Amino acid sequence: MTESPVLRLGMAGLGVASTMVLPGVGEFPRARIAAAADLRPSARKAFEAKYGGRAYGSVEELYADPEVDVVWVATPNHLHCQHVVMAAEHGKHVICTKPMALTVEECEQMCLAAERNGIKLLCGQTYSMSPDVQALWQIAKSGELGRLIAINCWFYTDWLLKPRVAEETDEALGGGVVYRHAPHLIDTVRLLGGGQVRSVRAMVGRWMPERPCPGNFSAYLEFEDGTPATIAYNGYGYFDTSELTWGIGNRMYSDEERVQVRQRLRRGEINAEDAKEGMRFGASTQGASSTGAAWNAAPPVGTRAHVHWFGLIVASFERGDIRQSPNGVYVYGDTGRREVPVEGGRGVGIREMEELYDSVVHGNSIIHDGRWGMATLEVGNAMVQSARERREILLSHQCPLTG
C-alpha cells in the first residue's frame, strides 16, 4: 500500500494569526510544520524550540527552502500580494490569511501568479470554514426547506478595544473592520447564497477618535438571483451579540474590563505595541497582559467547545429557517424545531490544510480559492465605496460556488 504524501508547511509570519493557525495544522495528520519566517529573533527561537523546524529572518529565505511544499502567508495585510506572488514564483502552494489583499487588482495579480506557476492558492482563516457554517451550508443546499429567500447576519463585538497596532487601524495598510472582520461575514453569506453577489449598498462608520478607522458597517447585498442579504457589524464594545447566543461569541473582555480598557484608551495609557507583543508567537508573556477574562474563559455551560462565533446568522427559506444552536444548528420547519449536532470547534488551520491537501493530492476543487477570495474582497471594497458615494455599487468579479 502506498503511503499518503505529507505536505510540509512553512509559516510566513509568526504574529497573532500564527498562534491560532499552527495548533490546527499540527492536528492534520498529513501535514508537517517544517519552517517559519519572522523578523523577531524571539519568535524564531521559540518556533525552533516548539516545532523543531527551521526559522528564517525573511520570507525570501523561507521560500527558497526546498523542503517546504506549502506556505501559509500570515504577514501584514498590505504585504499579502507581494508575498503570495513571490511564493508562487518559487513553486510553493499557498494559503493566504484573510483579507486576500487590499485591492481587486492585487488579487488578480495573485491569481495569475498561481495559475502561471501551476500552484494551488487558498484563501483561509475565515468563519465560513467553521463546522457551524459548514453545517448551515449543507442544510441549505440539501433543498429540504426549499429555495433560499434571505440571509441576515448581526455581529457586535469589542474589536476596537483589543490591542491594535498601526497596521490594524490604518486603512492604507489594510486596517479597520472592513478589511479585518468583514471577510468572515461576507464569506459566510456568499457561501450560503451561492457566491455571486450582484450589488452592494452600505454605510461604514468611524466613531472612535482613539482608533480612527472603520469600526462599524451596515450593508445590503443582493445576489444575482435576487436573494437579499444583510450584514450588520459594530466593533466598539458596548453591546455584544454573545448576549443573544448563549454566551458564545468573539469577545475578549468582560463588561467590567471593557469599561476599564475604554477609559485607559481615552487617557492614552495603553501601549498598543507592548500589548500586541504579548499575543504574538514566542512572546515571553504571551497573552498574560493582553487578553481578558472572556477570551480565556471556558465554553459556556451546556454548549460544545466552540472556539468563536462571528455573530448571529439566520438563513431563511420558503419553508423554514436555520441558525446556529448551542451544540450545532437549529432547523425550523413545518413540523417544528430540531437541533442538528455539530462536532468540533473552529479548527483554524486544520480545515484549510484538508481542503488544500485534497486539491494538491487528489485533484479536488478548492472552494476558497483565489477567485473566491477576490470576490469576497470586492464586496468589502464596494461597501466602502458605497458609503463614500452614497449609492449602490454593481460588482464585476464575483464567482459561483464550486462545491
C-alpha positions as CSV (number, residue, x, y, z in Angstrom):
1,M,0.0,0.0,0.0
2,T,1.4,3.4,-1.0
3,E,1.8,5.9,1.9
4,S,-0.2,9.1,1.7
5,P,2.2,12.0,1.0
6,V,2.8,14.6,3.7
7,L,2.7,18.4,2.9
8,R,5.5,20.3,4.6
9,L,4.3,23.7,5.8
10,G,6.2,27.0,6.1
11,M,4.6,29.8,8.2
12,A,5.3,33.3,6.8
13,G,4.8,35.5,9.8
14,L,4.7,34.5,13.5
15,G,2.3,37.1,14.7
16,V,-1.1,36.6,16.4
17,A,-2.6,34.7,13.4
18,S,0.1,32.0,13.7
19,T,-0.9,31.3,17.3
20,M,-4.3,30.3,16.0
21,V,-3.2,28.5,12.8
22,L,-0.2,26.4,13.9
23,P,-2.1,24.2,16.5
24,G,-4.7,23.3,13.9
25,V,-2.1,22.5,11.3
26,G,-0.4,20.3,13.8
27,E,-3.6,18.3,14.2
28,F,-3.8,17.4,10.5
29,P,-2.1,14.0,10.1
30,R,-0.9,14.6,6.5
31,A,0.9,17.9,7.2
32,R,4.1,18.7,9.0
33,I,5.2,22.1,10.3
34,A,8.6,22.4,8.8
35,A,9.7,26.1,8.8
36,A,8.8,29.7,9.5
37,A,9.9,33.2,8.9
38,D,9.6,36.2,11.1
39,L,11.6,39.4,11.8
40,R,11.7,38.8,15.6
41,P,14.6,36.6,16.9
42,S,12.5,35.7,19.9
43,A,9.7,34.3,17.7
44,R,12.2,32.3,15.6
45,K,13.9,30.8,18.7
46,A,10.5,29.9,20.1
47,F,9.4,28.3,16.9
48,E,12.6,26.1,16.6
49,A,12.1,25.0,20.3
50,K,8.4,24.1,19.9
51,Y,8.3,22.6,16.4
52,G,11.9,21.6,15.7
53,G,11.7,23.3,12.4
54,R,13.9,25.8,10.6
55,A,13.3,29.5,11.3
56,Y,14.3,32.3,8.9
57,G,14.6,36.1,9.2
58,S,12.9,36.7,5.8
59,V,10.2,35.2,3.6
60,E,12.7,35.1,0.8
61,E,14.8,32.6,2.8
62,L,11.7,30.6,3.7
63,Y,10.6,30.4,0.0
64,A,14.0,29.2,-1.1
65,D,13.7,26.2,1.3
66,P,13.4,23.1,-0.9
67,E,11.8,21.2,1.9
68,V,8.7,23.5,2.1
69,D,5.7,22.5,0.0
70,V,3.1,24.9,1.2
71,V,3.4,28.4,2.6
72,W,0.8,30.0,4.9
73,V,1.0,33.8,4.4
74,A,0.1,35.5,7.6
75,T,2.2,38.6,7.2
76,P,0.6,42.1,7.4
77,N,-2.3,42.7,5.0
78,H,-0.6,45.2,2.8
79,L,2.2,42.6,2.1
80,H,-0.1,39.7,1.1
81,C,0.1,40.3,-2.6
82,Q,3.8,40.6,-2.7
83,H,4.4,37.6,-0.5
84,V,1.9,35.3,-2.3
85,V,3.2,36.2,-5.8
86,M,6.8,35.5,-4.5
87,A,5.7,32.1,-3.1
88,A,4.1,31.2,-6.4
89,E,7.2,32.1,-8.3
90,H,9.1,29.7,-6.0
91,G,6.6,26.9,-6.8
92,K,5.0,26.8,-3.4
93,H,1.3,26.2,-2.8
94,V,-0.2,29.0,-0.8
95,I,-2.7,29.5,2.0
96,C,-3.3,33.2,2.4
97,T,-5.0,34.6,5.6
98,K,-7.9,36.9,5.0
99,P,-8.2,39.6,3.7
100,M,-6.7,38.2,0.5
101,A,-5.2,41.6,-0.3
102,L,-6.1,45.3,-0.4
103,T,-7.5,45.7,-3.9
104,V,-9.1,43.6,-6.6
105,E,-6.1,44.4,-8.8
106,E,-3.7,42.9,-6.3
107,C,-5.9,39.8,-6.0
108,E,-5.8,39.4,-9.8
109,Q,-2.0,39.5,-9.7
110,M,-2.0,36.8,-7.1
111,C,-4.4,34.5,-9.0
112,L,-2.5,35.0,-12.3
113,A,0.8,34.1,-10.5
114,A,-0.8,30.9,-9.1
115,E,-2.2,29.9,-12.5
116,R,1.1,30.8,-14.3
117,N,3.2,28.7,-11.9
118,G,0.7,25.8,-11.6
119,I,0.3,26.1,-7.8
120,K,-2.8,26.0,-5.6
121,L,-3.9,29.2,-3.9
122,L,-6.4,29.0,-1.0
123,C,-7.8,32.0,1.0
124,G,-8.4,30.9,4.5
125,Q,-8.9,31.7,8.2
126,T,-12.5,32.8,7.7
127,Y,-15.6,31.8,9.7
128,S,-17.2,30.3,6.6
129,M,-14.9,27.3,7.2
130,S,-16.2,26.6,10.7
131,P,-18.2,23.5,11.4
132,D,-21.2,25.6,12.3
133,V,-21.3,27.4,8.9
134,Q,-20.5,24.3,7.0
135,A,-23.5,22.6,8.6
136,L,-25.7,25.5,7.7
137,W,-24.5,25.3,4.1
138,Q,-25.1,21.5,3.9
139,I,-28.7,22.0,5.1
140,A,-29.2,25.0,2.7
141,K,-28.0,23.1,-0.4
142,S,-30.0,20.0,0.5
143,G,-33.2,21.7,-0.6
144,E,-35.2,20.3,2.3
145,L,-36.6,23.8,3.1
146,G,-37.0,24.9,-0.4
147,R,-35.5,28.0,-2.1
148,L,-33.3,30.4,-0.1
149,I,-35.1,33.7,0.3
150,A,-32.9,35.8,2.7
151,I,-29.8,35.8,4.8
152,N,-29.3,38.1,7.8
153,C,-26.1,38.4,9.9
154,W,-25.7,40.5,13.0
155,F,-22.3,40.9,14.9
156,Y,-21.4,43.2,17.8
157,T,-18.0,42.7,19.5
158,D,-15.1,44.6,21.1
159,W,-12.7,44.6,18.2
160,L,-11.8,48.3,18.7
161,L,-10.9,47.8,22.3
162,K,-8.5,44.9,21.7
163,P,-4.7,45.6,21.4
164,R,-4.3,47.3,18.0
165,V,-1.1,48.4,16.3
166,A,-0.8,50.9,13.4
167,E,-1.2,48.4,10.6
168,E,-4.6,47.3,12.1
169,T,-6.0,50.8,12.3
170,D,-4.5,52.4,9.1
171,E,-6.8,51.8,6.2
172,A,-3.9,52.3,3.8
173,L,-2.3,49.2,5.3
174,G,-5.5,47.1,5.4
175,G,-6.7,48.3,8.8
176,G,-10.2,48.6,10.2
177,V,-13.1,46.2,10.5
178,V,-14.0,46.1,6.8
179,Y,-10.6,44.5,5.9
180,R,-10.2,42.6,9.1
181,H,-13.6,41.3,10.2
182,A,-16.0,41.8,7.3
183,P,-14.4,38.9,5.3
184,H,-15.8,36.5,7.9
185,L,-19.3,37.7,7.4
186,I,-19.1,38.2,3.6
187,D,-17.6,34.8,3.1
188,T,-20.3,33.2,5.2
189,V,-23.1,35.0,3.4
190,R,-21.6,34.3,0.0
191,L,-21.2,30.6,0.8
192,L,-24.9,30.2,1.9
193,G,-26.1,32.3,-1.1
194,G,-24.1,30.6,-3.8
195,G,-21.3,33.0,-4.3
196,Q,-22.4,35.6,-6.9
197,V,-23.4,38.9,-5.3
198,R,-24.8,41.3,-7.9
199,S,-24.6,44.6,-5.9
200,V,-23.9,46.3,-2.6
201,R,-25.3,49.2,-0.7
202,A,-23.7,50.1,2.6
203,M,-22.7,52.7,5.2
204,V,-19.4,52.5,7.1
205,G,-18.7,54.4,10.3
206,R,-15.6,55.8,12.1
207,W,-16.7,56.9,15.5
208,M,-13.8,56.2,17.9
209,P,-11.1,59.0,17.9
210,E,-8.6,56.8,19.7
211,R,-8.9,54.2,16.9
212,P,-9.8,56.3,13.8
213,C,-10.6,53.5,11.4
214,P,-13.8,51.8,10.2
215,G,-15.4,50.3,13.3
216,N,-19.0,49.6,12.1
217,F,-20.9,48.9,9.0
218,S,-24.4,48.0,7.7
219,A,-24.7,46.5,4.3
220,Y,-27.4,45.2,1.9
221,L,-26.2,42.6,-0.6
222,E,-28.3,41.4,-3.5
223,F,-27.4,38.1,-5.2
224,E,-27.7,37.6,-8.9
225,D,-30.9,35.6,-8.4
226,G,-32.5,38.4,-6.3
227,T,-31.9,36.8,-2.9
228,P,-31.2,39.6,-0.3
229,A,-28.7,39.5,2.5
230,T,-27.9,42.0,5.3
231,I,-24.7,42.1,7.4
232,A,-24.5,44.5,10.4
233,Y,-21.3,44.9,12.4
234,N,-20.3,47.0,15.4
235,G,-16.8,46.7,17.0
236,Y,-17.0,49.4,19.6
237,G,-17.5,47.1,22.6
238,Y,-20.7,48.3,24.2
239,F,-23.4,45.7,23.4
240,D,-22.2,42.2,22.4
241,T,-24.1,39.6,20.4
242,S,-22.9,36.9,22.7
243,E,-25.7,38.1,25.0
244,L,-28.1,36.6,22.4
245,T,-26.1,33.5,21.6
246,W,-25.8,31.6,24.9
247,G,-22.6,33.4,25.8
248,I,-20.9,32.1,22.6
249,G,-19.1,34.8,20.6
250,N,-15.8,36.5,19.8
251,R,-15.4,38.9,22.8
252,M,-12.1,39.4,24.6
253,Y,-13.2,41.4,27.7
254,S,-15.8,41.1,30.4
255,D,-18.2,44.0,30.8
256,E,-16.1,45.4,33.6
257,E,-12.9,45.1,31.7
258,R,-14.4,46.9,28.7
259,V,-15.2,49.9,30.8
260,Q,-11.6,49.9,32.2
261,V,-10.0,49.5,28.7
262,R,-12.1,52.2,27.2
263,Q,-11.1,54.7,30.0
264,R,-7.4,53.8,29.6
265,L,-7.6,54.3,25.8
266,R,-9.2,57.7,26.3
267,R,-6.4,58.7,28.7
268,G,-3.7,57.4,26.4
269,E,-2.5,54.9,28.9
270,I,-2.3,51.8,26.7
271,N,0.9,50.9,24.9
272,A,-0.6,49.0,22.0
273,E,2.7,47.6,20.7
274,D,3.6,46.1,24.1
275,A,0.1,44.6,24.5
276,K,0.1,43.2,21.0
277,E,3.6,41.6,21.5
278,G,2.1,39.7,24.4
279,M,-0.2,37.9,22.0
280,R,2.3,37.0,19.3
281,F,4.1,33.7,18.9
282,G,7.1,33.4,21.2
283,A,6.2,36.2,23.5
284,S,7.6,35.7,27.0
285,T,4.4,36.9,28.5
286,Q,2.1,35.6,25.8
287,G,-1.5,36.6,26.4
288,A,-0.9,37.4,30.1
289,S,-1.4,41.1,30.0
290,S,-3.2,41.5,26.6
291,T,-6.3,39.2,26.7
292,G,-9.2,39.5,29.0
293,A,-11.4,37.2,31.0
294,A,-13.9,36.4,28.2
295,W,-11.1,35.4,25.8
296,N,-9.6,32.9,28.2
297,A,-12.9,31.6,29.7
298,A,-14.1,28.0,29.3
299,P,-17.1,27.4,26.9
300,P,-20.5,28.3,28.4
301,V,-22.1,25.5,30.3
302,G,-24.3,23.3,28.2
303,T,-22.6,24.1,24.9
304,R,-19.9,22.3,23.0
305,A,-16.3,23.6,22.9
306,H,-16.8,26.3,20.3
307,V,-13.8,28.4,19.5
308,H,-15.7,31.5,18.5
309,W,-18.8,32.6,16.7
310,F,-18.9,35.6,14.4
311,G,-22.3,36.9,15.3
312,L,-25.9,35.6,14.8
313,I,-26.6,34.2,11.4
314,V,-30.2,33.3,10.2
315,A,-30.9,31.9,6.7
316,S,-34.5,31.9,5.6
317,F,-36.1,29.6,3.1
318,E,-39.5,29.1,1.5
319,R,-40.4,26.5,4.2
320,G,-38.3,27.4,7.2
321,D,-35.2,29.0,8.8
322,I,-31.8,27.8,10.0
323,R,-29.4,29.3,12.5
324,Q,-26.5,28.3,14.9
325,S,-27.5,26.5,18.1
326,P,-25.7,25.8,21.4
327,N,-24.5,22.5,20.1
328,G,-24.9,22.7,16.3
329,V,-27.6,24.1,14.1
330,Y,-31.3,24.7,14.7
331,V,-33.6,23.9,11.8
332,Y,-37.1,25.5,12.0
333,G,-39.6,23.8,9.6
334,D,-43.2,22.9,9.1
335,T,-43.0,20.2,11.8
336,G,-41.3,22.4,14.4
337,R,-37.7,22.9,15.5
338,R,-34.9,20.4,15.7
339,E,-31.2,20.6,16.5
340,V,-28.6,19.1,14.2
341,P,-25.5,18.3,16.3
342,V,-22.1,19.6,15.1
343,E,-18.8,18.3,16.3
344,G,-15.6,20.2,16.8
345,G,-14.6,23.8,17.2
346,R,-13.5,26.4,14.7
347,G,-10.4,24.4,13.7
348,V,-8.4,27.2,12.3
349,G,-5.6,25.6,10.3
350,I,-6.8,22.0,10.0
351,R,-9.7,22.8,7.7
352,E,-7.6,24.9,5.3
353,M,-5.0,22.1,5.2
354,E,-7.6,19.5,4.5
355,E,-9.1,21.5,1.6
356,L,-5.6,22.3,0.1
357,Y,-4.4,18.7,0.6
358,D,-7.4,17.3,-1.2
359,S,-6.7,19.6,-4.1
360,V,-2.9,19.0,-4.3
361,V,-3.0,15.3,-3.8
362,H,-6.4,14.2,-5.1
363,G,-7.2,16.9,-7.6
364,N,-10.3,18.2,-5.9
365,S,-11.5,21.7,-6.5
366,I,-10.8,24.4,-3.9
367,I,-13.9,26.2,-2.8
368,H,-12.0,29.0,-1.1
369,D,-9.6,29.6,-3.9
370,G,-8.0,32.9,-5.2
371,R,-11.0,33.8,-7.3
372,W,-13.3,33.3,-4.3
373,G,-11.1,35.4,-2.1
374,M,-11.0,38.1,-4.7
375,A,-14.8,38.1,-4.9
376,T,-15.1,38.4,-1.1
377,L,-12.7,41.4,-1.1
378,E,-14.6,43.0,-3.9
379,V,-17.7,43.1,-1.7
380,G,-15.8,44.7,1.2
381,N,-14.3,47.3,-1.0
382,A,-17.7,48.0,-2.6
383,M,-19.1,48.6,0.9
384,V,-16.5,51.4,1.5
385,Q,-17.1,52.9,-2.0
386,S,-20.9,52.7,-1.5
387,A,-20.6,54.5,1.9
388,R,-18.4,57.2,0.4
389,E,-20.5,57.8,-2.7
390,R,-24.0,57.1,-1.1
391,R,-25.1,54.7,-3.9
392,E,-25.4,51.1,-4.9
393,I,-22.3,49.5,-6.3
394,L,-22.5,46.8,-9.0
395,L,-19.9,44.1,-8.9
396,S,-17.9,42.5,-11.7
397,H,-15.5,40.0,-10.1
398,Q,-17.9,37.5,-8.5
399,C,-17.7,33.8,-8.9
400,P,-20.1,30.9,-8.4
401,L,-19.7,28.3,-5.6
402,T,-17.9,25.3,-6.9
403,G,-18.7,22.8,-4.1
